[in-house]
């Protein structure tokens, strides 16, 4: 691929910065193993490959290639399609799903996969001892929330059962329009009871790991790569296109781009892995693919800390941010500035407007809260992670806005990504950068996570009326009425309470040469099943 002269000059200036990360990535790569059919850069090292533990999209991309659920995401448009279940029936009231498993299902190690494995996997995700932050995805089951929160301890009372070895019966407490999408989500993937009960928390470190998906985990070398090998026992193995896939953990955009330009990787998928200073140029190239995407960049506020427990303070922070300036000056990938959390294009939903840019009103609210011109307001931290320089650059811009408009003193605190996730979970921050990618195409994937106590809330905020609105919306079968209830809830979130400050809607971006790689389709969930992707001309 040929760069124009502008890019060449920038690359020459940055060559020294590229060199050390590149050497670090390449050092230690095996010289005695066959080359991979496909090499993908997938951002930073995964937190885990346990479907019940992971939270990051990068981790899920790998996990969904290794473990599968009753449904899976279609490669073209990301709708839920049959996977371990070949078919299902839904009761007239929408509360009971009867899934029929394929009769040829096997673990990669040869044992049969049965309905009991599905029940075990779902109950394990709900078990409080697992500490699954996505356990709320199973609250739609009868008694799912009660079991997860310890109100009941008998797992047999949860609404999932195995009438026979090829049938799974799911009983919901109310109709759930997106339940089949949830069955494709990693939290509901089927995991090997035989390995987990034998090895405990170390089950993923044993060889071989029994898997239910298209690929086996052949090796995981930290800070080097994850190697996946085609699972010959997978029910759809005939349509698994690549035999060996290497997943590289590369968090630096410059390193990722350099590896790609050298032909050492085939696909880079993450919006953060494009150097921001080259964004406007690279997006004009045919191998850089931008698409509409259900993803929102926002700020979390820890409402358990003073003075952020005052909604007037949170509103003032929101009103003092010029979001258009952020997307045009810093993000620079045609993102859409937003005042709401649910992105446009979400199925059967249009968001209400939140708070715009109004520094004068921001100063008025801050004064009403007891901090005229920022006097007396404690110095605080804006938390970012090291996964992309973009986060820090946005933080610096907001730091300046809050200083200039409100007189506030803000420090940028940058930590490693794994530390960052833990600080969120423990509410060890003041305000923090955040982002959310839709788990499925429904407004609930955004609004449902802010109910009181949800594992992905991570703001300390809770409101009984908001919780009730979300419950009402998800019990409502009338599409128009459901949308109105969700709009009332989102309005509370983005206009009245403000535990979050939406900044912009993501533009989905990945890069690969369509003359060399096939099987990737841009879709609103940015879901690209590994078994569909292949090099058109295999590496020699």
HELIX and SHEET records of a PDB file:
HELIX    1   1 UNK A    5  UNK A   26  1                                  22    
HELIX    2   2 UNK A   57  UNK A   66  1                                  10    
HELIX    3   3 UNK A  115  UNK A  126  1                                  12    
HELIX    4   4 UNK A  128  UNK A  130  5                                   3    
HELIX    5   5 UNK A  135  UNK A  138  5                                   4    
HELIX    6   6 UNK A  144  UNK A  148  1                                   5    
HELIX    7   7 UNK A  155  UNK A  157  5                                   3    
HELIX    8   8 UNK A  179  UNK A  182  1                                   4    
HELIX    9   9 UNK A  186  UNK A  188  5                                   3    
HELIX   10  10 UNK A  193  UNK A  199  1                                   7    
HELIX   11  11 UNK A  200  UNK A  205  5                                   6    
HELIX   12  12 UNK A  237  UNK A  239  5                                   3    
HELIX   13  13 UNK A  253  UNK A  261  1                                   9    
HELIX   14  14 UNK A  271  UNK A  273  5                                   3    
HELIX   15  15 UNK A  276  UNK A  278  5                                   3    
HELIX   16  16 UNK A  279  UNK A  282  1                                   4    
HELIX   17  17 UNK A  311  UNK A  319  1                                   9    
HELIX   18  18 UNK A  323  UNK A  326  1                                   4    
HELIX   19  19 UNK A  327  UNK A  331  3                                   5    
HELIX   20  20 UNK A  359  UNK A  368  1                                  10    
HELIX   21  21 UNK A  372  UNK A  374  5                                   3    
HELIX   22  22 UNK A  389  UNK A  406  1                                  18    
HELIX   23  23 UNK A  417  UNK A  425  1                                   9    
HELIX   24  24 UNK A  444  UNK A  447  1                                   4    
HELIX   25  25 UNK A  448  UNK A  450  5                                   3    
HELIX   26  26 UNK A  464  UNK A  475  1                                  12    
HELIX   27  27 UNK A  479  UNK A  491  1                                  13    
HELIX   28  28 UNK A  492  UNK A  497  3                                   6    
HELIX   29  29 UNK A  530  UNK A  532  5                                   3    
SHEET    1   A10 UNK A 215  UNK A 221  0                                        
SHEET    2   A10 UNK A 225  UNK A 230 -1                                        
SHEET    3   A10 UNK A 244  UNK A 248 -1                                        
SHEET    4   A10 UNK A  38  UNK A  41  1                                        
SHEET    5   A10 UNK A 267  UNK A 269  1                                        
SHEET    6   A10 UNK A 500  UNK A 511 -1                                        
SHEET    7   A10 UNK A 288  UNK A 301 -1                                        
SHEET    8   A10 UNK A 431  UNK A 437 -1                                        
SHEET    9   A10 UNK A 380  UNK A 385  1                                        
SHEET   10   A10 UNK A 410  UNK A 415  1                                        
SHEET    1   B 7 UNK A 215  UNK A 221  0                                        
SHEET    2   B 7 UNK A 225  UNK A 230 -1                                        
SHEET    3   B 7 UNK A 244  UNK A 248 -1                                        
SHEET    4   B 7 UNK A  38  UNK A  41  1                                        
SHEET    5   B 7 UNK A 267  UNK A 269  1                                        
SHEET    6   B 7 UNK A 500  UNK A 511 -1                                        
SHEET    7   B 7 UNK A 336  UNK A 337 -1                                        
SHEET    1   C 2 UNK A  71  UNK A  73  0                                        
SHEET    2   C 2 UNK A  80  UNK A  82 -1                                        
SHEET    1   D 4 UNK A  85  UNK A  90  0                                        
SHEET    2   D 4 UNK A  96  UNK A 101 -1                                        
SHEET    3   D 4 UNK A 167  UNK A 171 -1                                        
SHEET    4   D 4 UNK A 160  UNK A 164 -1                                        
SHEET    1   E 2 UNK A 517  UNK A 518  0                                        
SHEET    2   E 2 UNK A 534  UNK A 535 -1                                        
END                                                                             
